[in-house]
Amino acid sequence: MIYSYEAEASVIGACILDPAQIDIVSDFVSLEDFYVEHHRAMWSGLQQLALSNEVDPVSLHELVSDYSEHYGGLQGLCEMARSTPSIENAKAYAAAVRDKALRRRLSIHLSEITEQVGNHHTSLPDLIDKAQSKLASVIGQRAGTVQPVQSWLSSWIDDLEARNEGTIDPMGLLFNIPELDAKTSGMHPEDLIVLGGESGMGKTVVAAHILDSVCLRQKKPALMFQLEMRKEQVFNRVLGSFSGVKLDALKNPRRFMNDEGWSQVSAGLAASKEAGLVIDDRPGLTPSQMRAAAKRWKEHYGELGCVIIDHAGIVQPDDKTIPREQQMAEVSKSAKILAKELGCPVILLAQINRENTKRSDKRPVMSDLRESASLEHNADMILFIYREAKHNPDCEYPGVAELIVAKQRDGEVGTVRVVCDLSRSQLKPATAENIADYHREFPRQNSAPTQADKFAV
């Protein structure tokens, strides 16, 4: 097995002789980096003692005495400290321990991958995803890459002044809904945006609108993991959002398409051919598989404008043995980490429970999110879609939906009203003209769902 007994012992010895080294080498090594079992116990003990500033051989020996036969008791521990070549080289010893640990993990992962290569029951794309995920997990970001505020404060001040002078636009990627963009300043890099709503309320319509806005209109590559629908169904909605062609016409053009519709399709196809739009509709993806795929597409395009995951409830956990609540926590945490790694917003769609149907006011709140604690905690923004017409078909404005900003770390919360045309998968500002146009096309039918409701997802 790949490890260095001497390097591990020298890290321990240097920290015994100079406890200040504990914090320093902690930037380079972690507990699992130590291969020798009693060295791992000693490192854990040193960190525990450092909290109370009581690091000395006797105290450490008392914590790890169960392993005394392996290191020679207190005398052996003192000898380990005395044999340390140089306290000043503690970082170098720690780097050696870390290097051996990474090589050890790499060797294990390569062996596992080699074994799976011979398993013909595993598809090649899945095998590649698993291999990339395993290899990417070998090296994570260490604290040594972090710099104190003073080292980047001047660039922060420059950015602040540039935003004040107007040379840098503080607006992120546009939702392409003016009132929502004004309230949120758009979608920003590294943000996790949770998009929630009841089943059939129109979450996928919002997702398609975002793809249209980011990819087709703002010309940024975008990736969607669609775990529920076929990629063709999603593309129909993106095309409908961009062009205004009805989904019925795309599904059955022989019956419903007219000359205007064909013209709209042509315009949408022209925009789509120039766009870096990727719809991954493989079922049963895990967070690690999505991470591997997203990193591949970022490398391919050089950047990603956004990533959309539809939806959280059917993402398969990497560890299927943990309880459901922990699985959801892992999904939301992985989505937030993905946003930071890719440097782009990640939009995670999520179902809400049925608690809102028991209230007179059926608008969703954050506690309605299924397994809500982790989603609430990890999200930078929580956005709900709510259509009153779903619960009350006789409402005054059945074509109007509410986009409820329930949480925003760096801004205000509130509600934005939009016209939601499900037949075209379109969202428009709720102007008097747009509302009137909708109701002319879809007259209210008392006590019955509107015709467009059949397209809600």
Secondary structure as GFF3:
##gff-version 3
##sequence-region A 1 457
A	DSSP	alpha_helix	5	17	.	.	.	ID=ss1
A	DSSP	alpha_helix	21	25	.	.	.	ID=ss2
A	DSSP	three_ten_helix	31	33	.	.	.	ID=ss3
A	DSSP	alpha_helix	37	50	.	.	.	ID=ss4
A	DSSP	alpha_helix	57	63	.	.	.	ID=ss5
A	DSSP	three_ten_helix	65	67	.	.	.	ID=ss6
A	DSSP	alpha_helix	68	71	.	.	.	ID=ss7
A	DSSP	alpha_helix	73	82	.	.	.	ID=ss8
A	DSSP	three_ten_helix	87	89	.	.	.	ID=ss9
A	DSSP	alpha_helix	90	117	.	.	.	ID=ss10
A	DSSP	alpha_helix	124	136	.	.	.	ID=ss11
A	DSSP	three_ten_helix	143	145	.	.	.	ID=ss12
A	DSSP	alpha_helix	149	165	.	.	.	ID=ss13
A	DSSP	alpha_helix	178	184	.	.	.	ID=ss14
A	DSSP	beta_strand	192	197	.	.	.	ID=ss15
A	DSSP	alpha_helix	203	211	.	.	.	ID=ss16
A	DSSP	pi_helix	212	217	.	.	.	ID=ss17
A	DSSP	beta_strand	222	226	.	.	.	ID=ss18
A	DSSP	alpha_helix	231	243	.	.	.	ID=ss19
A	DSSP	alpha_helix	247	251	.	.	.	ID=ss20
A	DSSP	alpha_helix	253	256	.	.	.	ID=ss21
A	DSSP	alpha_helix	259	274	.	.	.	ID=ss22
A	DSSP	beta_strand	277	280	.	.	.	ID=ss23
A	DSSP	alpha_helix	287	301	.	.	.	ID=ss24
A	DSSP	beta_strand	306	310	.	.	.	ID=ss25
A	DSSP	three_ten_helix	312	314	.	.	.	ID=ss26
A	DSSP	alpha_helix	324	342	.	.	.	ID=ss27
A	DSSP	beta_strand	346	351	.	.	.	ID=ss28
A	DSSP	three_ten_helix	355	358	.	.	.	ID=ss29
A	DSSP	three_ten_helix	366	368	.	.	.	ID=ss30
A	DSSP	alpha_helix	372	378	.	.	.	ID=ss31
A	DSSP	beta_strand	381	386	.	.	.	ID=ss32
A	DSSP	alpha_helix	388	391	.	.	.	ID=ss33
A	DSSP	beta_strand	400	408	.	.	.	ID=ss34
A	DSSP	beta_strand	414	421	.	.	.	ID=ss35
A	DSSP	beta_strand	426	429	.	.	.	ID=ss36
A	DSSP	alpha_helix	432	441	.	.	.	ID=ss37
A	DSSP	three_ten_helix	451	455	.	.	.	ID=ss38
###
